[in-house]
Amino acid sequence: MGNTLYKLLGTGGAVAAGVLANKLLAVAWRKARGDVPTNPESDETSWAEAITWALVSGATIGVARLAWRKNAADYYRKSTGHLPAAAQGS
């Protein structure tokens, strides 16, 4: 797996993982609390609900993206014996 392929799979997979996490979170939110707050400027969305959604969705999507990229780097390392240049620290 070349460095370019790693970048494509890592980035594309991370984006897909974020989208999937957001969809799953929306389903869970609807079951637990009702509609997902789609417009924080609406009078129907309280500050508490808007902030809770922002915190929970940000953390969920961030963890999903991190997990994908970490697993992609681990797979690359196991396949080649070293981390890809894009995943190495400065």
Secondary structure in CASP SS format (residue, H / E / C, confidence):
PFRMAT SS
TARGET T0000
AUTHOR 0000-0000-0000
METHOD secondary structure of the structure
MODEL  1
M C 1.00
G C 1.00
N H 1.00
T H 1.00
L H 1.00
Y H 1.00
K H 1.00
L H 1.00
L H 1.00
G H 1.00
T H 1.00
G H 1.00
G H 1.00
A H 1.00
V H 1.00
A H 1.00
A H 1.00
G H 1.00
V H 1.00
L H 1.00
A H 1.00
N H 1.00
K H 1.00
L H 1.00
L H 1.00
A H 1.00
V H 1.00
A H 1.00
W H 1.00
R H 1.00
K H 1.00
A H 1.00
R H 1.00
G C 1.00
D C 1.00
V C 1.00
P C 1.00
T C 1.00
N C 1.00
P C 1.00
E C 1.00
S C 1.00
D C 1.00
E C 1.00
T C 1.00
S C 1.00
W H 1.00
A H 1.00
E H 1.00
A H 1.00
I H 1.00
T H 1.00
W H 1.00
A H 1.00
L H 1.00
V H 1.00
S H 1.00
G H 1.00
A H 1.00
T H 1.00
I H 1.00
G H 1.00
V H 1.00
A H 1.00
R H 1.00
L H 1.00
A H 1.00
W H 1.00
R H 1.00
K H 1.00
N H 1.00
A H 1.00
A H 1.00
D H 1.00
Y H 1.00
Y H 1.00
R H 1.00
K H 1.00
S H 1.00
T H 1.00
G C 1.00
H C 1.00
L C 1.00
P C 1.00
A H 1.00
A H 1.00
A H 1.00
Q C 1.00
G C 1.00
S C 1.00
END
